[in-house]
Amino acid sequence: MLQVLLFAQARQLAGSPRLEVPWSDGQTVLQLKEALAKLHPNLQLLIPRLMVAVNNDYAEDGTRISCTDEVACFPPVSGG
C-alpha cells in the first residue's frame, strides 16, 4: 500500500487527509492519478490539474514511485 497525503481541495473532495492506495513499486505518478480517480470519483475533475510531490520534489507523470516514498497531492495554487 502507498500512503498518499492530500491537501487543500484534494483533501476536501476525498474527505480525508490521507489515503491508502494499492501499489506496486515502480508504478508512475500517472498511474497514481488513475488509481486516485478510480478509488475516489470525487477527485476525477481535479486529477488533470493535480500536482504530485514525491519525497518533497514535484514529480512528472513518468516519475516512478515506491511504497516507501513520501507522496503528497494538491491542486495548483494561485495568488497574488
C-alpha positions in Angstrom: 0.0 0.0 0.0 1.1 3.5 -0.8 0.3 6.3 1.7 -0.8 9.5 0.0 -1.2 12.8 1.7 -3.9 15.2 0.4 -4.0 18.9 0.7 -6.5 21.8 0.0 -9.3 20.9 -2.4 -8.0 17.3 -2.9 -8.4 16.7 0.9 -11.9 18.2 0.8 -13.1 16.2 -2.2 -11.7 12.9 -0.8 -13.0 13.6 2.7 -9.7 12.6 4.2 -6.2 14.0 4.7 -4.6 10.6 3.9 -5.4 7.7 1.5 -4.0 4.2 1.1 -3.6 3.2 -2.5 -2.9 -0.4 -3.6 0.6 -0.2 -5.0 3.5 -2.0 -6.7 6.9 -0.4 -6.6 7.9 1.2 -9.9 4.4 2.4 -10.9 4.3 6.0 -12.0 2.7 9.3 -11.0 0.3 8.9 -13.9 -0.8 5.5 -12.6 -1.3 7.0 -9.1 -3.6 9.7 -10.6 -5.6 7.0 -12.4 -5.8 5.0 -9.2 -7.0 8.0 -7.2 -9.7 8.8 -9.8 -11.0 5.2 -9.5 -10.8 5.0 -5.7 -12.4 8.4 -5.2 -14.6 9.5 -8.1 -14.9 13.0 -6.4 -11.3 13.6 -7.4 -11.8 13.0 -11.1 -12.3 16.6 -12.1 -9.2 17.6 -10.2 -6.9 14.9 -11.5 -5.8 16.7 -14.7 -4.5 19.7 -12.6 -3.4 17.7 -9.6 0.2 18.3 -8.6 2.2 15.4 -7.0 5.3 15.6 -4.9 7.5 12.6 -4.3 9.9 12.9 -1.4 9.4 16.7 -1.3 10.1 17.3 -5.0 7.5 18.0 -7.7 7.1 14.9 -9.9 6.2 14.5 -13.5 3.7 11.9 -14.7 6.5 9.5 -15.6 8.2 9.6 -12.2 8.3 6.1 -10.6 7.1 5.7 -7.0 8.0 3.1 -4.4 5.9 2.2 -1.4 8.5 3.8 0.9 8.3 7.2 -0.8 6.6 10.2 0.8 3.8 11.2 -1.6 1.6 14.3 -1.4 -1.1 15.6 -3.8 -2.5 19.1 -4.1 -4.1 21.3 -6.6 -2.2 24.2 -8.1 -2.3 27.3 -6.0 -2.8 30.8 -7.3 -2.4 34.0 -5.5 -1.0 37.5 -5.6 
